Amino acid sequence: MIALERPLLRQALPAAALLLGGCNAPPQDTIRITIPRGMTVKAVAETLETRGVIRSAELLRFYSRTLGRQREIRAGTYDFPYPISTRRALEILLYGREAEVRFAVPEGLMLSELAQLVEERLGIARDSFLAAASDPVTLAEFGIPGRTAEGYLYPSTYFLPLETDAREVVRRMLSEFQARWRPEWDERLKALGLDRHQAVILASIIEGEVRYPPDRPWVSSVYHNRLRRGMRLQADPTVIYALGRRRRLFEKDYQFPSPYNTYLIDGLPPGPIGQPSAASIEAALNPAKSDFLYLVARSDGKHIFSRTLREHLEAVAAVRREAQQSGSGRE
């Protein structure tokens, strides 16, 4: 099979209860301030006054004493809107959530690519993230059988505290995967004779293959049909994963020795090749009913599906002609 190379979570948190009342005027701007652990109420109040968040440090100290909450100021980084009342500032320190960074994770990234994205967007060292994603204690806690969390770091948009570390990012993404797993999928696993890990592996290959979403169940049907017949999957995304980087594939690449190269191995590879979306997991567990055994991707991302090798070779020839006209394709 030949597939042309494809280009490459806001989790709503409950609002804190506002027990003290406060300013109803909409904020015109914000000031970001970090409150270190162990900082006294006096020091916090003076910092807020100095930065222009509040007018009176003494008034904030008075409110905190009156409520008996002097020791409950939470360390962290906060965005204070202004103008703001002193009572509202205290609410933020007692009940507000910390300032957050938006972290969007696209579908299908390999773990190595995700680690690079974490470093670029969150400032967390790539190696630290890879280590956290390989921590055996975390993997055991989330029931992941592989040596890494590859395949289970759910692609979504996350809002994370500014001081988030690698371990917390991994745990948030693994928790999101668990939350997205549907109970009915367990029944489908039984019907297909698969375990969850095998389904995630297959879903990750589908994710890597599909650029045109309606093709997902049909791509899945090809892989299921080939597995049933004992045919090799021959999926290009597994070759890209084996090579470790995305680029156009050449004939020699299909002979690259790797347990992930499904042109050389029987059955599924030993682990997922990226982070699949819920749509790809759904497709892996609910393939279309077909007798297709071959597929090839056109330059627009849509696939041509074939039942016989002869049909497939004709489709490949057509795609190559198309690719030559556009100056791209497998060589």
N, C-alpha and C positions, 0 to 999 in steps of 0.2 A: 504494500500500500504506500502511496505517496501523498503527503500532505504538505502544501506550501507553508513555509514558516509564518506563524502569526506574530505580529508585533508584541512587542509586549503590550468604628462602629461609632448619632449622638445618643449615647445611651441616656435616656431620660432618668435623671436622679430625682427623687422626691424633694420638693422644696422644704426647707427647714421651717418649722412653725415659728411665726413671728409673735412672740409673747409680750413684747414691750410696746407695740405700736411704733410709730415713727413718721418720717417725712413722706408725704404722698406725692410730692413733686417728682416728675421723671428725672433721672440723672442726666446731666449734660455731658459728663465726661467721667473718667475713672482714673484712679491713682493706684498702682500696684505696689503693695508693701509686704515684705516678708517679716513675720514674727518668729524669731528664733525660739527654740525650746528653752524653757526656764526663764524667759523674760518676765519681769515683774509687771503688774498692772500699771504702776507708776511710769515705768520706762515705756510701756506700750502707749499709754495716754500721751506722754510727752512727744513720742515719735509721731503720733497722728496729728498732734497740734502743730509740731514743727513743719510737717509736710503739707499742712493746710487742709487736712481731711476734716478736722473738727476745730471749733473755736476755743474750747475750754478743756484742757487735760484734767483739771480738778473736777469738772462736772462728770466726766466719764468715770473717774475714780469714785465719786459720790454714788453714782448709779450702781456700780459694781459692789460697793460696800453695802448699800441698802438692800440689794438682792442677795447678799452673801455669796457672790460668785467671783470673788477676787482670784481664786485659785483655779478657775475653770476657763480662763482664756486659752484658746486653742492655738498652738503653734502652726505655722503654715504660711503660704503666700496667698494674699487676698486682693481682689480688685474692689476698691472702695469707690462707689459713685459719689460725685459731688455736684451741687450742694447736697449735704447729708446731715441729718440731725445727730447729736451725740448719742441719743438712745438707739438710733438705727445702726450707728457704727458699732455699738456694744453688741447688738443682735448678731451682726456679722461675725464678730469675734467669738461669740458663744455658740451660734447655731448655723452660721453660713458655711457654704462649701468653699473649698479653696479654688483659686484661679486654675483654669484648665487649659490644656492644649488640645486642639483637634488633630486626630491622627486617623487618616483615611487609608485603608488597606485594600487594594484592588484584588480581585479574584485571581487565583492561579499562580501567585508568586511562589518561587522555590524558597526554601528556608534561607539560603544564602542571600537571595535578593531581598527578602523580608528583613534580614539582619542589617543589610545596607540601608534600607529605608528607615529603620529604627534609628540608626546612627545619624542619618541626615536630618530627620524630622524631629527626633526627640533628644538628640545629643547623647544617646546611650551607646557606649562602645560596642562595635559589631561583635567582638569576641565575647563580651559579657552576655549579650543576648543569646549567642549560640550556646554558651555554657548553660544559661538558664533553661534553654529549650532542650537541653540534653540531660538535665538533672534527673537522676533515677528516682529520687523521692517524689518529685512532682509528677513524673510519668506514671509511677505506680498509683499515686493518689487519684489521677484522672483515668486510670485504666487503659493507658496507651502501651501497646506491646512492643513498639519499636524502640530503637536507641535514641531517637529524637522525637520531637513533637510535630515533625513534618506531617502535613495533612490535617492537623487538628487545631491549627491557629486560625480561627475563623476570620475570613475576610469581611470587614465591615468598617464603620466609622466609629471611633472611640473618642471620648472626651476624658482625658487623663490629667491627674494632678501634675503640676509642673515638676515636682520632685520625684516623679515615678522612677523606679529602678527597673532593671531588666526582668527580675523575677516577677514583679507585679504586672508588667506588660504581658508576659507569657501566661500568667495565671488568669488575667482578664480575658485573654483571647481563648484560652482553653475553656473557661467558664461559659463564654459566649457560644462555643461549639456545643457544649452540653445543653445549653438552653435552647439551641436551634434544632437539636435532634428530636424528631417527632416520634411519639410512641408507636404510631402505625408502621414506622420503618422497621421496628423490631420484628413485626409479623412478616413483612416482606423479606427480611433476611432469612427467616425460616423457610419460606416458600421457594426461595432461590437457592437455598443450600449454601449461603454465604455467612461469614461472620462480619462484624462491623468493620474490622480492619480491612478485609478484602473489599468491602463495599467502598470504603474511603479511598483505597488504592485505585479502584476502577473509576470512581468519581473524579479523582485528580487527573487521570488520563483523559477523560471526557472534557474536563475543564481546559486542559492544555490543547485539545484538538479543536474545540468549537469556538468559532467567532460569530456565527449566525445562530442566535439562541434557539429558534425552532428546530435546528438540526440535532439538539441534544438527545432526545429519545431514539432517533434513528442511528446516530453514532453509537449509542449504547447497544442498540440491537445488533449492530455489526460485531461488536466485541463479545457480546453474550453468545452469538451464533458461532463465532470462531472458537471460543472457549469450549463450547459444547462439542464441537467437532474435533477438538484437539489440535486446532490450527494455531500457529503463533499469531499474537496480536498485531505485530508489525506496525506499531504506533510511533510516529515520528516524535511526539513530545517526550517519549521515554529515551530516545537517542539524545535529544537536547539535554535532558536531565543528566544522562550519563556523561556527556561532555562537560557539563557544569556551567554552561553559559549559552545564551541565546544567539544564534547566528544562522545563516542559511546553511542547509545541510548539503554535503557533497557525497558522491557514491562511496568514498572510502569511509565516511563517518558511520555508515550502516554496518560496518564490520568492527566498530570500536568495542573492545572487550569490556563488558560490564554486566553485572547481574540485573541491571535496569534496562539493558538494550533488548527490547522485545522482538527485534529481528533475529536475535541469537538465542534467546531463552524460550522455554515453553511456559505457558500460563502467565500469571500475573507477576510483576516484579516484586521484590521483597518488601517494598514499602511505598507509600504515596510519593508522587513526584511534584507536589505543590499543594496549595491550600484550596480545596474545592468549595464552591458556593453550595447553598442549599439546593439550588436548581440542578446542579450537576449530581448531587447525591440523590435527589429525586429521580433523575434520569437513569442513574446507575441501578436503582432499585425498581424502576418501572420502564423497562425498554419498550420501544414500539414493537408491535408484532410484524416481523418481516423475515424474509429469507435472504436478506442482503449479507454478503460476506466480504465486500470490498468497499472502500471509500477513497475518494481523492478530493482535496480542497481546491476550489477555484480561486482566482486572484481576489474575488470579492468576498471570500470567506465562506461562501456557500459550498456544500459538498455535492458531489455526484456519487450516488450509491449504485452498486452493481451486484448481480447475483452470481455471475460467472467470471472466470479469469479473462475470457475473451472480451466481455463487456467492459471489464475494468481496464484492460490495456487500451481499448478504444477511448475510454474516458481520459486515461493518462495522456494519450497522444493529443487529445483535444486541449487538455489543460496546458501541456507543454507548448503547443502552438500559441495559445493565449499568453503564456508566460514570456515566450520569445518576442511577441509583439509589444509586451509591456516592459521587456528588459529584465525580468526576474524569473525565478523558478529554481527547481532542483537541478543540479548538474552532476 
